[in-house]
Amino acid sequence: MRYNLATALAEAGDPRAAAMQTILLLRQTPDNADAWHHLATTMRSLDRPADAAAALRHEPECLRDDSALWVWLTKGGN
C-alpha cells in the first residue's frame, strides 16, 4: 500500500513526499529491494546523489529518524 502511494506521489510530482513514504515502508520491510530502488530514484530526482547511492547500497542508517536525509525531508531543506 505505501509503495503504491509513494509511486503515485512521485508520478504526481511530489518526490519529497514519495521519499518519505518509501522510507516509512522500508522501516517496516527493510529487505524490499523495489522500495530501495524507488528511494534511490527519488533521491536522484531531488538532486541528492549521495542519498541515492546510500539507498542503492541499502544502508539502514538513512532510514533513522535522526538521519540527515530524514531531517532534510521533514524540515523542507533545499
DSSP file (Angstrom, degrees, kcal/mol; ACC not computed):
  #  RESIDUE AA STRUCTURE BP1 BP2  ACC     N-H-->O    O-->H-N    N-H-->O    O-->H-N    TCO  KAPPA ALPHA  PHI   PSI    X-CA   Y-CA   Z-CA
    1    1 A M     >        0   0    0      0, 0.0     4,-2.1     0, 0.0     5,-0.1   0.000 360.0 360.0 360.0 -50.1    0.0    0.0    0.0
    2    2 A R  H  >  +     0   0    0      1,-0.2     4,-3.0     2,-0.2     5,-0.2   0.870 360.0  56.2 -63.7 -35.5    2.7    2.5    1.0
    3    3 A Y  H  > S+     0   0    0      2,-0.2     4,-2.6     1,-0.2    -1,-0.2   0.930 107.9  47.8 -62.5 -43.7    4.7    1.6   -2.1
    4    4 A N  H  > S+     0   0    0      2,-0.2     4,-2.5     1,-0.2    -1,-0.2   0.899 112.5  49.4 -63.1 -40.1    1.7    2.4   -4.3
    5    5 A L  H  X S+     0   0    0     -4,-2.1     4,-2.7     2,-0.2    -2,-0.2   0.931 110.9  49.4 -63.8 -45.3    1.3    5.7   -2.5
    6    6 A A  H  X S+     0   0    0     -4,-3.0     4,-2.3     1,-0.2    -2,-0.2   0.912 112.1  48.4 -60.7 -43.0    5.0    6.5   -2.9
    7    7 A T  H  X S+     0   0    0     -4,-2.6     4,-2.6     2,-0.2    -1,-0.2   0.923 111.8  49.0 -63.2 -44.7    4.8    5.7   -6.6
    8    8 A A  H  X S+     0   0    0     -4,-2.5     4,-1.9     1,-0.2    -2,-0.2   0.900 110.7  50.6 -62.8 -41.1    1.7    7.9   -7.1
    9    9 A L  H  <>S+     0   0    0     -4,-2.7     5,-2.9     2,-0.2     4,-0.3   0.910 111.1  48.3 -63.8 -41.9    3.3   10.8   -5.2
   10   10 A A  H ><5S+     0   0    0     -4,-2.3     3,-1.4     1,-0.2    -2,-0.2   0.928 112.5  48.3 -63.5 -44.7    6.4   10.6   -7.4
   11   11 A E  H 3<5S+     0   0    0     -4,-2.6    -1,-0.2     1,-0.3    -2,-0.2   0.807 107.8  56.2 -66.0 -29.0    4.3   10.4  -10.6
   12   12 A A  T 3<5S-     0   0    0     -4,-1.9    -1,-0.3    -5,-0.2    -2,-0.2   0.481 125.2-101.6 -82.0  -2.1    2.2   13.4   -9.3
   13   13 A G  T < 5S+     0   0    0     -3,-1.4    -3,-0.2    -4,-0.3     3,-0.1   0.720  89.9 115.3  92.3  22.4    5.4   15.5   -9.0
   14   14 A D     >< +     0   0    0     -5,-2.9     4,-2.1    -6,-0.1     5,-0.2  -0.605  25.8 160.7-122.0  71.3    6.0   15.3   -5.2
   15   15 A P  H  > S+     0   0    0      0, 0.0     4,-2.6     0, 0.0     5,-0.2   0.801  72.2  59.5 -64.9 -28.8    9.2   13.4   -4.9
   16   16 A R  H  > S+     0   0    0      2,-0.2     4,-2.0     1,-0.2     5,-0.1   0.952 109.7  41.8 -64.2 -48.2    9.8   14.6   -1.3
   17   17 A A  H  > S+     0   0    0      1,-0.2     4,-2.3     2,-0.2    -1,-0.2   0.871 113.4  54.8 -65.5 -36.2    6.6   13.1   -0.1
   18   18 A A  H  X S+     0   0    0     -4,-2.1     4,-2.3     1,-0.2    -2,-0.2   0.920 108.0  48.8 -62.0 -43.6    7.3   10.0   -2.2
   19   19 A A  H  X S+     0   0    0     -4,-2.6     4,-2.5     1,-0.2    -2,-0.2   0.903 109.8  51.8 -63.6 -41.0   10.7    9.6   -0.5
   20   20 A M  H  X S+     0   0    0     -4,-2.0     4,-2.2     1,-0.2    -1,-0.2   0.923 111.1  46.9 -62.9 -43.8    9.1   10.0    3.0
   21   21 A Q  H  X S+     0   0    0     -4,-2.3     4,-2.1     1,-0.2    -1,-0.2   0.886 111.5  52.2 -64.6 -38.0    6.5    7.3    2.2
   22   22 A T  H  X S+     0   0    0     -4,-2.3     4,-2.6     2,-0.2    -2,-0.2   0.906 108.9  49.6 -65.9 -40.9    9.3    5.0    0.8
   23   23 A I  H  X S+     0   0    0     -4,-2.5     4,-1.9     2,-0.2    -2,-0.2   0.916 109.4  51.7 -63.7 -42.7   11.4    5.4    4.0
   24   24 A L  H  X S+     0   0    0     -4,-2.2     4,-0.9     1,-0.2    -1,-0.2   0.898 111.2  48.5 -61.2 -39.2    8.4    4.6    6.2
   25   25 A L  H >X S+     0   0    0     -4,-2.1     4,-2.5     1,-0.2     3,-0.9   0.929 109.7  51.6 -63.6 -45.6    7.8    1.5    4.1
   26   26 A L  H 3< S+     0   0    0     -4,-2.6    -2,-0.2     1,-0.3    -1,-0.2   0.785 101.1  61.5 -66.3 -26.9   11.5    0.5    4.4
   27   27 A R  H 3< S+     0   0    0     -4,-1.9    -1,-0.3     1,-0.2    -2,-0.2   0.836 113.0  37.9 -65.3 -30.5   11.4    0.9    8.1
   28   28 A Q  H << S+     0   0    0     -3,-0.9    -2,-0.2    -4,-0.9    -1,-0.2   0.830 134.6  21.2 -86.8 -36.4    8.7   -1.9    8.1
   29   29 A T    ><  +     0   0    0     -4,-2.5     3,-1.8    -5,-0.1    -1,-0.2  -0.646  65.7 171.8-134.2  75.7   10.2   -4.1    5.4
   30   30 A P  T 3  S+     0   0    0      0, 0.0    -4,-0.1     0, 0.0    -1,-0.1   0.592  76.3  63.1 -66.7  -9.1   13.9   -3.2    5.1
   31   31 A D  T 3   +     0   0    0     -5,-0.0     2,-1.2     4,-0.0     3,-0.1   0.278  69.3 120.0 -95.8  11.7   14.5   -6.1    2.6
   32   32 A N    <>  -     0   0    0     -3,-1.8     4,-2.0     1,-0.2     3,-0.2  -0.640  41.6-174.2 -80.6  95.9   12.2   -4.6    0.0
   33   33 A A  H  > S+     0   0    0     -2,-1.2     4,-2.3     1,-0.2    -1,-0.2   0.851  81.3  55.7 -62.5 -36.7   14.6   -4.2   -3.0
   34   34 A D  H  > S+     0   0    0      1,-0.2     4,-2.4     2,-0.2    -1,-0.2   0.898 107.3  49.6 -63.7 -39.1   12.0   -2.4   -5.1
   35   35 A A  H  > S+     0   0    0     -3,-0.2     4,-2.6     2,-0.2    -2,-0.2   0.898 109.2  51.4 -67.4 -39.8   11.5    0.2   -2.3
   36   36 A W  H  X S+     0   0    0     -4,-2.0     4,-2.3     2,-0.2    -2,-0.2   0.926 111.5  48.0 -61.7 -42.9   15.2    0.8   -2.0
   37   37 A H  H  X S+     0   0    0     -4,-2.3     4,-2.6     2,-0.2    -2,-0.2   0.911 110.9  51.1 -64.0 -41.5   15.4    1.3   -5.8
   38   38 A H  H  X S+     0   0    0     -4,-2.4     4,-2.6     1,-0.2    -2,-0.2   0.907 109.3  50.9 -61.9 -41.6   12.4    3.7   -5.6
   39   39 A L  H  X S+     0   0    0     -4,-2.6     4,-2.5     2,-0.2    -2,-0.2   0.920 110.6  49.0 -62.1 -43.0   14.1    5.6   -2.9
   40   40 A A  H  X S+     0   0    0     -4,-2.3     4,-2.2     2,-0.2    -2,-0.2   0.926 112.0  48.3 -62.3 -44.6   17.3    5.9   -5.0
   41   41 A T  H  X S+     0   0    0     -4,-2.6     4,-1.9     1,-0.2    -1,-0.2   0.909 112.4  48.9 -62.1 -42.5   15.4    7.1   -8.0
   42   42 A T  H  X S+     0   0    0     -4,-2.6     4,-1.3     1,-0.2    -1,-0.2   0.896 109.4  51.9 -65.2 -40.5   13.5    9.6   -5.9
   43   43 A M  H  <>S+     0   0    0     -4,-2.5     5,-2.7     1,-0.2    -1,-0.2   0.882 107.7  52.4 -65.3 -37.3   16.7   10.9   -4.4
   44   44 A R  H ><5S+     0   0    0     -4,-2.2     3,-1.7     1,-0.2    -1,-0.2   0.909 107.0  52.6 -62.9 -40.1   18.3   11.3   -7.8
   45   45 A S  H 3<5S+     0   0    0     -4,-1.9    -1,-0.2     1,-0.3    -2,-0.2   0.776 108.6  50.9 -67.8 -23.4   15.2   13.4   -8.9
   46   46 A L  T 3<5S-     0   0    0     -4,-1.3    -1,-0.3    -3,-0.2    -2,-0.2   0.276 119.3-113.0 -92.5   9.7   15.7   15.6   -5.8
   47   47 A D  T < 5S+     0   0    0     -3,-1.7    -3,-0.2     1,-0.1    -2,-0.1   0.910  76.2 133.1  58.3  46.2   19.4   16.1   -6.8
   48   48 A R     >< +     0   0    0     -5,-2.7     4,-2.2    -8,-0.1     3,-0.3  -0.641  21.1 165.8-122.2  70.6   20.7   14.1   -3.8
   49   49 A P  H  > S+     0   0    0      0, 0.0     4,-2.4     0, 0.0     5,-0.2   0.828  73.8  54.0 -62.1 -34.3   23.2   11.8   -5.3
   50   50 A A  H  > S+     0   0    0      2,-0.2     4,-2.1     1,-0.2     5,-0.1   0.911 111.3  45.7 -66.9 -40.1   24.9   10.8   -2.0
   51   51 A D  H  > S+     0   0    0     -3,-0.3     4,-2.2     2,-0.2    -1,-0.2   0.874 111.1  53.4 -69.0 -36.3   21.5    9.7   -0.6
   52   52 A A  H  X S+     0   0    0     -4,-2.2     4,-2.1     2,-0.2    -2,-0.2   0.917 109.5  48.6 -61.9 -43.1   20.7    7.9   -3.9
   53   53 A A  H  X S+     0   0    0     -4,-2.4     4,-1.4     2,-0.2    -2,-0.2   0.897 109.5  52.1 -64.5 -40.3   23.9    6.0   -3.6
   54   54 A A  H  <>S+     0   0    0     -4,-2.1     5,-2.2     1,-0.2     4,-0.2   0.897 109.4  50.3 -62.4 -39.8   23.2    5.1    0.1
   55   55 A A  H ><5S+     0   0    0     -4,-2.2     3,-1.4     1,-0.2    -2,-0.2   0.900 107.0  53.5 -65.6 -40.1   19.8    3.8   -1.0
   56   56 A L  H 3<5S+     0   0    0     -4,-2.1    -1,-0.2     1,-0.3    -2,-0.2   0.804 109.5  49.2 -64.6 -27.5   21.4    1.6   -3.7
   57   57 A R  T 3<5S-     0   0    0     -4,-1.4    -1,-0.3    -5,-0.2    -2,-0.2   0.435 111.7-125.5 -88.1   0.1   23.7    0.2   -1.1
   58   58 A H  T < 5 -     0   0    0     -3,-1.4    -3,-0.2    -4,-0.2    -2,-0.1   0.898  39.6-177.6  57.1  45.0   20.6   -0.5    1.2
   59   59 A E    > < -     0   0    0     -5,-2.2     3,-1.4     1,-0.2    -1,-0.2  -0.647  19.4-157.7 -78.3 112.8   22.2    1.5    4.1
   60   60 A P  G >  S+     0   0    0      0, 0.0     3,-1.9     0, 0.0     4,-0.4   0.713  82.9  77.0 -65.4 -19.5   19.8    1.2    7.0
   61   61 A E  G >  S+     0   0    0      1,-0.3     3,-1.2     2,-0.2     5,-0.1   0.826  85.7  61.6 -60.4 -30.5   21.3    4.4    8.6
   62   62 A C  G <  S+     0   0    0     -3,-1.4    -1,-0.3     1,-0.2     8,-0.2   0.549  96.6  61.5 -75.7  -3.5   19.4    6.6    6.1
   63   63 A L  G <  S+     0   0    0     -3,-1.9    -1,-0.2    -4,-0.2    -2,-0.2   0.563  80.6 107.0 -94.7 -10.5   16.1    5.2    7.5
   64   64 A R  S X  S-     0   0    0     -3,-1.2     3,-1.4    -4,-0.4     6,-0.3  -0.302  77.3-122.8 -72.2 152.9   16.5    6.5   11.0
   65   65 A D  T 3  S+     0   0    0      1,-0.3    -1,-0.1     5,-0.1    -3,-0.0   0.789 113.7  48.3 -61.6 -28.5   14.6    9.5   12.4
   66   66 A D  T 3  S+     0   0    0      4,-0.1    -1,-0.3    -5,-0.1     2,-0.1   0.308  84.5 120.6 -97.9   9.8   17.8   11.3   13.1
   67   67 A S  S <> S-     0   0    0     -3,-1.4     4,-2.5     1,-0.1     5,-0.2  -0.401  73.4-121.4 -71.4 151.4   19.4   10.7    9.7
   68   68 A A  H  > S+     0   0    0      1,-0.2     4,-2.4     2,-0.2     5,-0.2   0.868 113.1  54.4 -59.2 -36.4   20.4   13.7    7.7
   69   69 A L  H  > S+     0   0    0      2,-0.2     4,-2.7     1,-0.2    -1,-0.2   0.947 109.5  44.5 -63.9 -49.2   18.1   12.5    4.9
   70   70 A W  H  > S+     0   0    0     -6,-0.3     4,-2.7     1,-0.2     5,-0.3   0.911 114.3  49.9 -64.0 -41.7   15.0   12.2    7.1
   71   71 A V  H  X S+     0   0    0     -4,-2.5     4,-2.2     1,-0.2     6,-0.3   0.930 111.8  48.7 -61.9 -44.3   15.7   15.6    8.8
   72   72 A W  H  X>S+     0   0    0     -4,-2.4     5,-1.8    -5,-0.2     4,-0.7   0.926 113.7  46.6 -61.2 -45.0   16.2   17.2    5.3
   73   73 A L  H  <5S+     0   0    0     -4,-2.7     3,-0.4     1,-0.2    -2,-0.2   0.916 117.6  40.9 -64.1 -43.8   12.9   15.6    4.1
   74   74 A T  H  <5S+     0   0    0     -4,-2.7    -1,-0.2     1,-0.2    -2,-0.2   0.756 115.7  48.7 -81.1 -24.4   10.8   16.6    7.1
   75   75 A K  H  <5S-     0   0    0     -4,-2.2    -1,-0.2    -5,-0.3    -2,-0.2   0.493 108.1-120.0 -93.3  -3.8   12.2   20.1    7.6
   76   76 A G  T  <5 +     0   0    0     -4,-0.7    -3,-0.2    -3,-0.4    -4,-0.1   0.816  48.7 174.9  73.4  30.4   11.8   21.0    4.0
   77   77 A G      <       0   0    0     -5,-1.8    -1,-0.1    -6,-0.3    -5,-0.0  -0.151 360.0 360.0 -67.1 164.4   15.5   21.7    3.4
   78   78 A N              0   0    0      0, 0.0    -1,-0.1     0, 0.0    -6,-0.0   0.384 360.0 360.0-108.0 360.0   17.0   22.6    0.0
